[in-house]
Amino acid sequence: MKKIRLLIISIFIGLLASCDAYLDRQPDDPMTAENIFLKYETTLKYLVNVYSWTPNESDLSGQVLHVAGSSDECSVAYTGRYFGMYNRNMISADTYGTHRANTYDNYYKGIREATYFMQHINDVPSTELNDEEKKIWYAEARFLRAYYYFMIMRFYGPVILLGDEIVDFTSSTLSEKDRSPWDECVNWVVSELDAAALDLMDEQTSTQWWGRATKGAAMAVKARLLLYSARPLFNGNLLYNGIINKDGEPLFSQSKDISKWELAAKASKDIIDLGRYALVNDPAATPLTNIHNVFIVRNNPELIYTSERGAYATRVSVTPANIGGTSYGGVGPTQKLVDAFAMENGRYPIVGYTDDGEAPIIDSEAGYSEDGFSNYTNPFFNKTVNTYKMYQNREPRFYANVFWSGQTWMGGSFSKADIQFYSGGNAGPLTSHNYSSTGYLALKFADITKNTVNGEWGNISYPLFRYAEVILNYVEALNEYDPTNSDILTYWNLIRQRAGVPNIEDVYPEIEGDRDLQREYIHRERQIELCFENIRYFDTRTWMTSETDDNGPVYGMNISHTDHNPGGEFWKRTVVAAEGGYPGVRIWDKKKYLLPIHQGELDRVDVTQNYGW
């Protein structure tokens, strides 16, 4: 039987506190309830315990739950982590141990803690907690319980719904249960989020409580869940025909339902209509500054639900190795992501690849070149260096997200010129086992006002849900059932205008009202706008595009070369030699659209397994 984990973590106030001795008892021990729910302070600590089962998604290196290393936007060099085996199709139902905890077990434990809290919050004396506070705290726990179900569902699909039961997750008491059909799971979670939203606070104004759930947070989880449910993976996917639970119920509907897109669009539009959130778009600032401030300025109006924490884990793996202090520099954008960003004129320079995937097909109207070098000022660092033309005259989001070899790295009073990602270079392989496998680093969350050499990492409001995603969710869903609706271009162009690029129909007039073309470019807008935010992995899987997007060679610059002299071999598109300790050629299998239910769970509960496992 487990002990209650009570961690006062940075979700709320950036503190780490130890458990009180009496909280080490079983939560269903009457004395425990009597002690915990007697006072304001201990009741609050138990609520923080319910929050504490939320994993750290802010670590881009994939140590806990960030899965960018298994998406086509990112290649991560570090060995011994789950994504390396996953990318090579080497996992099975019994070979992904710690990832099971972070994607399944811990959420069910959090679900149990949330239910227990909900059942006892009204036991708190009114002298300690008034009725309004009880209502809000109950709603927070209810939100978290629904959120944890959503987090399991995005990896595994249908789940075991426990309702208001208090079940010890580590025992065999679930042996009579099985997973409920997907649509039933969605409907239950959505109803719980709706109920929680009624009583949650509109906003958390005190810095002490940043990161606690709000009405907008519940609505944002609902909107993303309904969007996933409308997409091909969960909407008439014939691949899952025959997946039937113990009660003889098909876990996945085999018929497409266009109304799911309408529900998803409405859920996002409801958030827009709140009028509470806005894109960070200071007219006195440059688009690049506005874009970057989304991820640097804490508690800004674009953030809906955040993970409040120290920024070390987020930034250390995207800081070049060997510059001094602690830095691991191993999270690299793929060449595919580098290619995805538009030019400053709004056109996308790379429209495809040759059959072998190596040579890009270039849009002749984009003004893009891979021929030569010249002095160019990177607007992010405001430093002029001899620069490959591939990186010149790109849209502002490119410079806010991509760091390439030869640039000057800056951090507060510290700067280091000529960062070298080649073999033997100051931030390349051979010099350290921490290096970028693609010859790039991900800049999105870097704060160049912090001198990390001196250990200044700062804090971060890591965006779990933000307003730009809500807009893109709305646009995508609307396009699928009403492609000529004027809201599509109106809201889509808010994203582009903030990014400093022309309206989409001004660049590509032929797409207007064309569902298929609009879909293609909406997907690309998401790829760019939401990169490194732990979203792309789930996008390609729920769109069911992973067979092309997440399969085959991963490309970057040629980091095996021994210099990055202009025009040299370093600047050649090259298959990544290794990522996660394995060759940089990913192997896709349709069974990977959902993770397998772990063998330990099958042995304990005997639930229905996912397709192919």
RAWOUR-V101860 format. One record per helix or strand. SS is the DSSP state (helix for helix, strand for strand). FROM is the first residue (numbers start at 1). TO is the last residue. If there is no record, write none. Layout:
BEGIN
SS:FROM:TO  SS:FROM:TO
END
This chain:
BEGIN
strand:8:8  strand:17:17  helix:21:24  helix:30:36  helix:40:51  helix:68:70  strand:74:76  helix:82:87  helix:97:123  helix:131:156  helix:182:199  helix:207:209  helix:215:230  helix:232:234  helix:238:240  strand:244:244  strand:250:250  helix:259:274  helix:287:296  strand:303:310  helix:312:318  strand:331:333  helix:335:340  strand:342:343  strand:348:348  strand:350:353  strand:360:362  strand:373:378  strand:383:388  helix:389:391  strand:394:394  helix:396:401  strand:402:404  strand:409:411  strand:414:416  strand:440:442  helix:452:454  strand:459:466  helix:467:481  helix:487:499  helix:504:507  helix:509:511  helix:515:529  helix:536:542  helix:546:549  strand:552:553  strand:555:556  helix:569:571  strand:574:575  strand:579:579  strand:582:582  strand:585:586  helix:590:593  helix:599:605
END
